[in-house]
C-alpha cells in the first residue's frame, strides 16, 4: 500500500467561526487572521493506492460554483485536484472509490462537474463508487437550517442519479480492508473518520473532527459543529486513543501541517510532533 497526499488548494473561513468560543487572542497564535478576520485553510485529501484499488478520501471544493459563491471563500493556491492526481501518476479515470467523510461542499464538491459539451452535471470520477452512509445522506439531502448552505444539491444528487453511490453500514465491519471507520456525530451527523493501517502505524484522516493542530485542546471546537458538546466527547475519546497508541493524525484543513502526533501532558492532550506524510 502507498499513500499519496492530494492537495486541492486553499480557501478562507472566518477565524471566530473556526474556533467557536475560544478568544482570538488565543487561536491567532496558530492561525493568524487577515484584516477581515479570515484564516486560510487547506483542502488536503488522501489517495490510497493498494493493489487494483485507488481510493480517494474527500475531493475538495471543486470549481463549478459561480463567482458569487466562491467570492465568500477566497480560493487560492496553485495546486488542484486534477494536478495533484497527475503528480501522483494517476488520472480521475483511475480512481476506483471516492470515500466522502461527509458531504459539506469543501469535502465533496470536487467529485462533480459541469460537462463542457452541454453544461450537464457529471461525475469527475466516472469509474468510481462514491461512498457515504444512509444517515448522513438523509441529513444532507433534507438539511437542517443551520447546515443547509453547506449541502449543495448539485454536489450530491449526481452521485445518486448516476448509480455510483453506495452506503456504508455503521453497524457492519468496514467494507474496506485498508481501514476501519470511526463515526462522529458532533460536527454533522455520521461523519466518517477512516483509520488506515500503514507501515505498522495507524493513520487517521481527521476530516473536521480535528481540522488543524490549533484545534487539539479540547475546548477548541468549531462554531460550525451542530453538537459542540458531543464533539468535545468525541475528541476526548479519539485523541486519548491517538496519544496512547501513537496514531498519525492526517490534517485535512491545517494550512501548514500535513500530519501530527499528540501526547498526554499535565494540561491534557497536546501536540507532540508535526511532519509530512512522506517521512513515515
Residue pairs with C-beta under 8 A, 6 or more apart in sequence:
1 48
1 49
1 50
1 178
1 198
2 48
2 49
2 50
3 46
3 47
3 48
3 49
3 196
3 198
3 203
3 277
4 46
4 47
4 49
4 84
4 88
5 44
5 45
5 46
5 47
5 84
5 258
5 276
5 277
5 278
6 44
6 45
6 46
6 47
6 56
6 59
6 81
6 84
6 85
6 88
7 42
7 43
7 44
7 45
7 77
7 79
7 84
8 43
8 44
8 45
8 59
8 60
8 61
8 79
8 80
8 81
8 84
8 110
9 43
9 60
9 61
9 75
9 76
9 77
9 78
9 79
9 80
10 40
10 41
10 42
10 43
10 75
10 76
10 77
10 255
11 40
11 41
11 43
11 61
11 73
11 74
11 75
11 76
11 106
12 34
12 38
12 39
12 40
12 41
12 73
12 74
12 76
13 38
13 39
13 41
13 73
14 37
14 38
14 39
15 24
15 27
15 28
15 31
15 33
15 37
15 38
15 39
16 24
16 37
16 223
17 222
17 223
17 224
18 27
18 31
18 39
18 41
18 211
18 222
18 223
18 224
19 26
19 27
19 31
19 214
19 215
19 220
19 221
19 222
19 223
20 219
20 220
20 221
20 222
20 223
20 225
20 228
21 219
21 221
21 223
22 219
22 220
24 33
24 37
27 214
27 220
29 214
30 212
30 213
30 214
31 39
31 212
31 214
31 255
32 39
33 39
38 74
39 255
40 76
40 255
41 211
41 212
41 253
41 254
41 255
42 251
42 252
42 253
42 254
42 255
43 58
43 60
43 61
43 106
43 107
43 252
43 253
44 250
44 251
44 252
44 253
44 254
44 258
45 56
45 57
45 58
45 59
45 60
45 81
45 84
45 252
46 56
46 57
46 58
46 205
46 250
47 54
47 55
47 56
47 57
47 85
47 88
47 90
47 95
48 54
48 55
48 56
48 57
48 178
48 179
48 196
50 178
52 96
53 96
53 97
53 178
54 90
54 94
54 95
54 96
54 97
55 95
55 96
55 97
55 98
55 99
55 176
55 178
56 95
56 97
56 98
56 99
56 125
56 128
57 99
57 101
57 194
57 205
58 99
58 100
58 101
58 107
58 108
58 205
58 207
58 252
59 81
59 98
59 100
59 107
59 108
59 109
59 110
59 111
59 124
60 81
60 106
60 107
60 109
60 110
61 73
61 75
61 105
61 106
61 109
61 110
62 81
62 109
62 110
62 111
62 112
62 113
62 124
62 155
63 113
64 109
64 112
64 113
64 114
64 121
64 154
65 105
65 109
65 152
73 106
81 110
81 124
82 92
85 91
85 92
85 94
85 95
92 124
92 125
92 126
93 125
93 126
93 127
94 127
95 125
95 127
95 128
96 127
96 128
96 129
97 128
97 129
97 131
97 176
98 111
98 125
98 128
98 129
98 130
98 131
99 131
99 176
99 192
99 194
100 107
100 108
100 111
100 130
100 131
100 132
100 192
101 107
101 191
101 192
101 193
101 194
101 205
101 207
101 208
101 252
102 108
102 136
102 140
102 187
102 188
102 190
102 191
102 192
102 207
102 208
103 132
103 136
103 137
103 140
103 151
103 155
103 156
104 147
104 150
104 151
104 188
104 208
105 150
105 151
105 152
105 155
107 207
107 208
107 252
108 155
108 156
109 152
109 155
110 124
111 123
111 124
111 125
111 130
111 155
111 159
112 121
112 122
112 123
112 124
112 154
112 155
112 158
112 159
113 121
113 122
113 124
114 120
114 121
114 122
115 121
115 122
121 154
121 157
121 158
122 158
122 162
123 130
123 158
123 159
123 162
123 164
128 164
129 164
129 165
129 166
130 159
130 164
130 165
130 166
131 165
131 166
131 167
131 168
131 175
132 140
132 159
132 165
132 166
132 167
132 168
133 167
133 168
133 169
133 170
133 183
133 190
133 192
134 167
134 169
135 170
135 189
135 190
136 188
136 189
136 190
136 191
136 192
137 156
137 165
137 167
139 147
139 188
139 189
139 190
140 151
140 156
141 151
141 153
141 156
141 157
143 150
143 151
144 226
146 226
147 188
147 226
150 224
159 165
168 174
168 175
168 181
168 192
170 181
170 183
170 190
174 180
174 181
176 194
178 196
178 197
179 194
179 195
179 196
179 197
180 194
180 195
181 192
181 193
181 194
181 195
182 192
182 193
182 194
182 195
182 204
182 209
182 238
183 190
183 191
183 192
183 193
184 190
184 191
184 192
184 193
184 209
184 231
184 234
184 238
185 191
185 227
185 230
185 234
186 209
186 221
186 225
186 226
186 227
186 228
186 229
186 230
186 231
186 232
186 233
186 234
186 235
187 207
187 208
187 209
187 222
187 224
187 225
187 226
187 231
188 208
188 225
188 226
189 226
191 207
191 208
191 209
192 207
193 204
193 205
193 206
193 207
193 209
193 238
194 204
194 205
195 202
195 203
195 204
195 205
195 247
196 202
196 203
196 204
196 205
198 248
198 280
199 280
201 246
201 247
201 248
201 280
202 245
202 246
202 247
202 248
203 247
203 248
203 250
203 259
203 277
203 280
204 238
204 242
204 247
204 248
204 249
204 250
205 250
205 252
206 249
206 250
206 251
206 252
207 252
208 222
208 224
208 225
208 252
208 253
209 231
209 234
209 235
209 238
210 216
210 235
210 238
210 239
210 249
210 251
211 222
211 251
211 252
211 253
211 254
212 251
212 253
212 254
212 255
212 257
213 251
213 254
213 257
213 260
213 271
213 274
214 220
214 254
215 221
215 222
216 239
216 260
216 262
216 269
216 270
216 271
217 267
217 268
217 269
217 270
218 232
218 235
218 236
218 239
218 268
218 269
219 232
221 228
221 231
221 232
221 235
222 228
222 231
225 231
236 269
239 262
239 269
240 269
241 247
242 249
242 261
242 262
242 269
243 261
243 262
243 263
243 264
243 269
243 272
246 261
247 261
247 262
248 259
248 260
248 261
248 277
248 280
249 259
249 260
249 261
249 262
250 258
250 259
250 277
251 257
251 258
251 259
251 260
256 274
257 274
257 275
258 274
258 275
258 276
258 277
259 274
259 275
259 276
259 277
259 280
260 271
260 272
260 273
260 274
260 275
261 271
261 272
261 273
262 269
262 270
262 271
262 272
263 269
263 270
263 271
263 272
